[in-house]
Amino acid sequence: MSTWPPAEEPVFTADFASTEQWVAGRSWAYPDGGPVNPGDNKLDHLVEDPDYSRSGVFRATRRPDGLWDTGLLTTEGSAEGFEVRSGDVLEARVRLPEETGAWPAIWTWRDGGQEIDVFEYHPNNPDLLELSNRVRGAHRYHRDPSVRPGGWIRLRTEFGPRSVVWWLDDVEVFADGRGVGLRWHAYLIVNLSVCAGRYHPPPDDHTTRMSYEVRDLRVFRPER
Protein backbone atom coordinates (compact mmCIF):
# COMPACT_ATOMS: atom_id res chain seq x y z
CA MET A 1 0.00 0.00 0.00
CA SER A 2 1.32 3.45 -0.90
CA THR A 3 2.23 5.85 1.91
CA TRP A 4 1.47 8.86 -0.32
CA PRO A 5 0.91 11.73 0.46
CA PRO A 6 4.30 12.26 2.07
CA ALA A 7 5.32 14.52 4.91
CA GLU A 8 4.50 18.16 4.25
CA GLU A 9 8.09 19.38 3.92
CA PRO A 10 10.74 17.66 1.78
CA VAL A 11 13.90 16.40 3.46
CA PHE A 12 15.82 17.17 0.28
CA THR A 13 15.26 19.81 -2.39
CA ALA A 14 17.76 19.62 -5.22
CA ASP A 15 19.88 22.68 -5.83
CA PHE A 16 22.03 21.47 -8.68
CA ALA A 17 24.31 24.49 -8.38
CA SER A 18 25.21 23.56 -4.80
CA THR A 19 28.64 22.02 -4.33
CA GLU A 20 27.53 21.06 -0.81
CA GLN A 21 24.73 18.84 -2.17
CA TRP A 22 26.24 17.49 -5.38
CA VAL A 23 29.56 16.31 -6.80
CA ALA A 24 29.96 16.82 -10.56
CA GLY A 25 31.77 14.68 -13.09
CA ARG A 26 32.58 11.55 -11.12
CA SER A 27 30.72 8.58 -9.65
CA TRP A 28 31.71 5.24 -8.17
CA ALA A 29 28.98 3.74 -10.34
CA TYR A 30 31.65 4.13 -13.05
CA PRO A 31 34.91 2.13 -12.91
CA ASP A 32 37.44 3.96 -10.73
CA GLY A 33 34.94 6.79 -10.41
CA GLY A 34 35.09 7.58 -14.13
CA PRO A 35 35.41 9.36 -16.41
CA VAL A 36 34.47 6.51 -18.80
CA ASN A 37 32.29 3.41 -18.58
CA PRO A 38 32.53 1.41 -21.83
CA GLY A 39 31.51 -1.81 -20.07
CA ASP A 40 27.99 -0.42 -19.73
CA ASN A 41 27.97 0.42 -23.46
CA LYS A 42 28.33 4.13 -22.79
CA LEU A 43 30.25 6.74 -24.77
CA ASP A 44 30.41 8.97 -21.69
CA HIS A 45 33.41 11.03 -20.70
CA LEU A 46 32.32 12.67 -17.43
CA VAL A 47 33.23 16.33 -16.94
CA GLU A 48 33.07 18.69 -13.98
CA ASP A 49 32.26 21.69 -16.19
CA PRO A 50 29.19 23.32 -14.58
CA ASP A 51 27.67 24.05 -18.01
CA TYR A 52 27.00 20.31 -18.33
CA SER A 53 24.86 19.89 -15.21
CA ARG A 54 24.72 22.70 -12.65
CA SER A 55 21.73 24.52 -14.18
CA GLY A 56 19.58 21.37 -14.13
CA VAL A 57 20.08 21.03 -17.89
CA PHE A 58 22.24 17.95 -18.38
CA ARG A 59 24.26 18.16 -21.58
CA ALA A 60 26.48 16.01 -23.77
CA THR A 61 28.76 17.13 -26.60
CA ARG A 62 30.74 15.07 -29.06
CA ARG A 63 34.52 14.88 -28.62
CA PRO A 64 37.12 14.40 -31.41
CA ASP A 65 38.02 10.96 -30.00
CA GLY A 66 34.49 9.57 -30.49
CA LEU A 67 33.47 9.84 -26.85
CA TRP A 68 31.07 12.46 -25.50
CA ASP A 69 31.65 14.94 -22.70
CA THR A 70 28.66 14.36 -20.41
CA GLY A 71 27.08 15.82 -17.30
CA LEU A 72 26.56 13.83 -14.11
CA LEU A 73 25.76 14.89 -10.55
CA THR A 74 25.73 12.64 -7.50
CA THR A 75 25.22 13.16 -3.79
CA GLU A 76 27.88 10.51 -3.12
CA GLY A 77 31.02 12.16 -1.75
CA SER A 78 29.36 15.54 -1.29
CA ALA A 79 29.61 17.51 1.95
CA GLU A 80 25.97 16.81 2.78
CA GLY A 81 26.14 13.21 1.58
CA PHE A 82 22.37 12.91 1.22
CA GLU A 83 20.98 9.37 0.86
CA VAL A 84 17.50 8.20 -0.07
CA ARG A 85 16.11 5.77 2.52
CA SER A 86 13.55 3.00 2.53
CA GLY A 87 10.10 4.59 2.57
CA ASP A 88 11.18 7.87 0.96
CA VAL A 89 9.30 9.37 -2.00
CA LEU A 90 11.09 11.19 -4.83
CA GLU A 91 9.34 13.50 -7.24
CA ALA A 92 10.69 15.46 -10.20
CA ARG A 93 9.75 17.09 -13.47
CA VAL A 94 11.75 16.09 -16.52
CA ARG A 95 12.05 17.34 -20.09
CA LEU A 96 13.02 14.35 -22.19
CA PRO A 97 15.78 14.58 -24.82
CA GLU A 98 15.10 14.42 -28.54
CA GLU A 99 18.33 13.09 -30.01
CA THR A 100 18.93 9.43 -30.88
CA GLY A 101 21.60 8.04 -28.58
CA ALA A 102 20.62 10.15 -25.56
CA TRP A 103 20.26 8.11 -22.36
CA PRO A 104 18.98 10.19 -19.45
CA ALA A 105 18.33 8.76 -16.00
CA ILE A 106 17.63 9.49 -12.36
CA TRP A 107 18.84 6.60 -10.20
CA THR A 108 20.41 5.49 -6.94
CA TRP A 109 23.75 3.84 -6.16
CA ARG A 110 25.86 2.74 -3.19
CA ASP A 111 28.73 0.27 -2.66
CA GLY A 112 28.53 -1.34 -6.10
CA GLY A 113 24.75 -1.66 -6.24
CA GLN A 114 21.56 -0.55 -4.47
CA GLU A 115 20.32 0.69 -7.85
CA ILE A 116 16.75 1.84 -8.31
CA ASP A 117 16.03 3.56 -11.63
CA VAL A 118 13.45 6.31 -11.19
CA PHE A 119 13.51 6.35 -14.97
CA GLU A 120 15.63 5.68 -18.03
CA TYR A 121 14.69 6.82 -21.53
CA HIS A 122 15.86 6.32 -25.12
CA PRO A 123 14.34 8.49 -27.88
CA ASN A 124 14.44 5.61 -30.38
CA ASN A 125 11.60 4.16 -28.22
CA PRO A 126 9.76 7.48 -28.15
CA ASP A 127 6.82 6.56 -25.87
CA LEU A 128 8.61 4.19 -23.47
CA LEU A 129 10.06 4.66 -19.97
CA GLU A 130 12.23 2.02 -18.31
CA LEU A 131 11.51 1.57 -14.58
CA SER A 132 13.78 -0.80 -12.63
CA ASN A 133 14.38 -2.20 -9.16
CA ARG A 134 17.82 -3.73 -9.52
CA VAL A 135 18.02 -4.39 -5.78
CA ARG A 136 15.41 -7.14 -5.93
CA GLY A 137 15.04 -7.80 -9.64
CA ALA A 138 11.92 -6.08 -10.95
CA HIS A 139 11.50 -4.17 -14.20
CA ARG A 140 8.77 -2.57 -16.30
CA TYR A 141 8.70 -1.07 -19.77
CA HIS A 142 5.91 1.47 -19.58
CA ARG A 143 4.44 3.01 -22.71
CA ASP A 144 2.40 6.18 -22.48
CA PRO A 145 1.32 8.88 -24.96
CA SER A 146 2.62 11.59 -22.61
CA VAL A 147 6.14 10.19 -23.04
CA ARG A 148 7.71 11.71 -26.16
CA PRO A 149 10.99 13.30 -27.27
CA GLY A 150 11.14 16.86 -26.00
CA GLY A 151 8.08 16.41 -23.77
CA TRP A 152 7.73 17.26 -20.08
CA ILE A 153 6.67 14.53 -17.63
CA ARG A 154 6.15 14.36 -13.85
CA LEU A 155 7.76 11.45 -12.05
CA ARG A 156 7.20 10.10 -8.55
CA THR A 157 8.81 7.02 -7.03
CA GLU A 158 8.20 5.51 -3.60
CA PHE A 159 11.11 3.41 -2.37
CA GLY A 160 8.91 1.15 -0.26
CA PRO A 161 10.32 -1.69 1.84
CA ARG A 162 7.85 -4.16 0.31
CA SER A 163 7.11 -2.49 -3.04
CA VAL A 164 8.73 0.21 -5.12
CA VAL A 165 5.95 2.23 -6.75
CA TRP A 166 6.28 4.50 -9.77
CA TRP A 167 3.85 7.23 -10.87
CA LEU A 168 3.79 9.12 -14.16
CA ASP A 169 1.86 12.41 -14.28
CA ASP A 170 0.10 11.51 -11.00
CA VAL A 171 -1.04 8.08 -12.23
CA GLU A 172 0.40 4.93 -10.65
CA VAL A 173 1.96 2.88 -13.45
CA PHE A 174 3.97 0.15 -11.69
CA ALA A 175 4.16 -1.39 -8.21
CA ASP A 176 6.83 -4.08 -8.24
CA GLY A 177 5.78 -6.03 -5.12
CA ARG A 178 9.48 -6.51 -4.29
CA GLY A 179 10.55 -3.33 -2.51
CA VAL A 180 13.97 -2.48 -1.13
CA GLY A 181 13.75 -3.82 2.42
CA LEU A 182 13.68 -1.87 5.66
CA ARG A 183 17.37 -0.91 5.89
CA TRP A 184 18.02 0.14 2.29
CA HIS A 185 19.69 3.51 1.60
CA ALA A 186 21.56 4.91 -1.40
CA TYR A 187 22.92 8.06 -3.00
CA LEU A 188 21.22 9.93 -5.84
CA ILE A 189 22.60 10.23 -9.37
CA VAL A 190 21.20 12.45 -12.13
CA ASN A 191 22.93 12.25 -15.50
CA LEU A 192 22.84 12.12 -19.26
CA SER A 193 24.67 9.19 -20.81
CA VAL A 194 25.24 8.47 -24.51
CA CYS A 195 24.56 5.04 -26.03
CA ALA A 196 27.40 3.18 -27.75
CA GLY A 197 25.10 1.07 -29.95
CA ARG A 198 24.90 -2.38 -28.36
CA TYR A 199 21.41 -2.03 -26.88
CA HIS A 200 20.19 1.22 -28.44
CA PRO A 201 21.39 3.15 -31.50
CA PRO A 202 24.32 5.53 -31.06
CA PRO A 203 23.94 9.20 -31.99
CA ASP A 204 23.45 10.08 -35.62
CA ASP A 205 26.64 11.17 -37.37
CA HIS A 206 25.42 14.76 -37.70
CA THR A 207 24.50 15.10 -34.00
CA THR A 208 27.08 17.00 -31.97
CA ARG A 209 25.13 17.91 -28.81
CA MET A 210 22.14 16.77 -26.77
CA SER A 211 20.43 17.66 -23.51
CA TYR A 212 17.60 17.00 -21.09
CA GLU A 213 16.34 18.96 -18.10
CA VAL A 214 15.38 18.14 -14.50
CA ARG A 215 13.35 20.52 -12.34
CA ASP A 216 11.78 20.40 -8.89
CA LEU A 217 13.54 17.26 -7.70
CA ARG A 218 12.50 16.71 -4.09
CA VAL A 219 12.57 13.82 -1.64
CA PHE A 220 9.94 13.41 1.07
CA ARG A 221 10.22 11.23 4.15
CA PRO A 222 6.77 10.23 5.39
CA GLU A 223 6.47 9.83 9.12
CA ARG A 224 6.68 6.20 10.07
Secondary structure, 3 states (H helix, E strand, C coil): CCCCCCCCCCCEECCCCCCCCCEECCCCCCHHHCCCCHHHCECEEECCCHHHCCCCEEEEEECCCCCEEECEEECCCCCCCCEEECCCEEEEEEECCCCCCEEEEEEEEECCECCEEEEEECCCCCCEEEEEECCCCEEEEEECCCCCCCCEEEEEEEECCCCEEEEECCEEEEECCCCCCCCCEEEEEEEEEEECCCCCCCCCCCCCEEEEEEEEEEEECCCC
